[in-house]
Amino acid sequence: MIIVMKGNSPINETERVSTEIENWGLTPKKILVNTKLLLSQ
């Protein structure tokens, strides 16, 4: 699964998405690339 978010997204929104992924039993990995934040599992 790959989720692409804008790099300037509010930190609380990225944390909310990370927490939701963890609730599914997955371990999110955050990668900042240029102006985008990738959350992958």
DRENPA-3360 file (N, C-alpha, C; in nm, 2 decimals, always signed):
BEGIN
1 = MIIVMKGN = +0.08/-0.12/+0.00/+0.00/+0.00/+0.00/+0.09/+0.12/+0.00 ~ +0.06/+0.22/-0.08/+0.13/+0.35/-0.09/+0.03/+0.46/-0.08 ~ +0.05/+0.55/+0.01/-0.03/+0.67/+0.03/+0.06/+0.79/+0.00 ~ +0.02/+0.88/-0.09/+0.09/+1.00/-0.13/+0.02/+1.12/-0.07 ~ +0.09/+1.20/+0.01/+0.03/+1.32/+0.06/+0.12/+1.44/+0.02 ~ +0.07/+1.56/+0.02/+0.15/+1.68/+0.00/+0.25/+1.69/+0.11 ~ +0.37/+1.74/+0.08/+0.47/+1.75/+0.17/+0.44/+1.86/+0.28 ~ +0.35/+1.95/+0.24/+0.32/+2.06/+0.34/+0.19/+2.03/+0.41;
9 = SPINETER = +0.15/+1.90/+0.41/+0.03/+1.86/+0.49/+0.05/+1.88/+0.64 ~ -0.05/+1.92/+0.71/-0.04/+1.94/+0.86/+0.02/+1.81/+0.93 ~ +0.10/+1.83/+1.02/+0.17/+1.72/+1.09/+0.06/+1.63/+1.16 ~ -0.05/+1.69/+1.21/-0.15/+1.61/+1.28/-0.22/+1.52/+1.18 ~ -0.23/+1.57/+1.05/-0.30/+1.48/+0.95/-0.21/+1.36/+0.91 ~ -0.08/+1.38/+0.90/+0.01/+1.27/+0.87/+0.01/+1.17/+0.99 ~ +0.01/+1.22/+1.11/+0.01/+1.14/+1.23/-0.12/+1.06/+1.23 ~ -0.23/+1.12/+1.20/-0.36/+1.06/+1.20/-0.37/+0.94/+1.10;
17 = VSTEIENW = -0.31/+0.96/+0.98/-0.31/+0.86/+0.88/-0.21/+0.75/+0.92 ~ -0.10/+0.78/+0.98/-0.01/+0.68/+1.03/-0.07/+0.59/+1.14 ~ -0.14/+0.66/+1.23/-0.21/+0.58/+1.34/-0.32/+0.49/+1.28 ~ -0.39/+0.54/+1.18/-0.49/+0.45/+1.12/-0.43/+0.33/+1.05 ~ -0.32/+0.35/+0.99/-0.24/+0.23/+0.93/-0.20/+0.14/+1.03 ~ -0.15/+0.19/+1.15/-0.11/+0.10/+1.26/-0.22/+0.03/+1.31 ~ -0.34/+0.09/+1.32/-0.46/+0.02/+1.37/-0.50/-0.10/+1.28 ~ -0.46/-0.09/+1.15/-0.48/-0.21/+1.06/-0.38/-0.32/+1.08;
25 = GLTPKKIL = -0.29/-0.30/+1.17/-0.18/-0.40/+1.20/-0.06/-0.39/+1.11 ~ -0.05/-0.27/+1.04/+0.06/-0.25/+0.95/+0.16/-0.15/+1.01 ~ +0.28/-0.15/+0.96/+0.39/-0.06/+1.01/+0.42/+0.04/+0.90 ~ +0.38/+0.17/+0.92/+0.40/+0.27/+0.82/+0.55/+0.31/+0.81 ~ +0.59/+0.34/+0.69/+0.73/+0.40/+0.67/+0.71/+0.53/+0.60 ~ +0.76/+0.63/+0.66/+0.75/+0.77/+0.60/+0.87/+0.80/+0.52 ~ +0.85/+0.85/+0.40/+0.96/+0.89/+0.31/+0.92/+1.03/+0.25 ~ +1.00/+1.13/+0.27/+0.98/+1.26/+0.22/+1.06/+1.27/+0.09;
33 = VNTKLLLS = +0.99/+1.29/-0.03/+1.05/+1.30/-0.16/+1.00/+1.43/-0.22 ~ +1.10/+1.52/-0.25/+1.07/+1.65/-0.31/+0.96/+1.72/-0.23 ~ +0.84/+1.73/-0.28/+0.73/+1.80/-0.21/+0.62/+1.71/-0.17 ~ +0.65/+1.58/-0.17/+0.55/+1.48/-0.14/+0.59/+1.39/-0.02 ~ +0.50/+1.35/+0.06/+0.53/+1.25/+0.17/+0.47/+1.12/+0.13 ~ +0.55/+1.01/+0.13/+0.50/+0.88/+0.09/+0.49/+0.80/+0.22 ~ +0.37/+0.74/+0.24/+0.36/+0.64/+0.35/+0.34/+0.51/+0.29 ~ +0.42/+0.41/+0.32/+0.42/+0.28/+0.26/+0.43/+0.17/+0.36;
41 = Q = +0.39/+0.06/+0.32/+0.40/-0.06/+0.41/+0.46/-0.17/+0.33;
% end
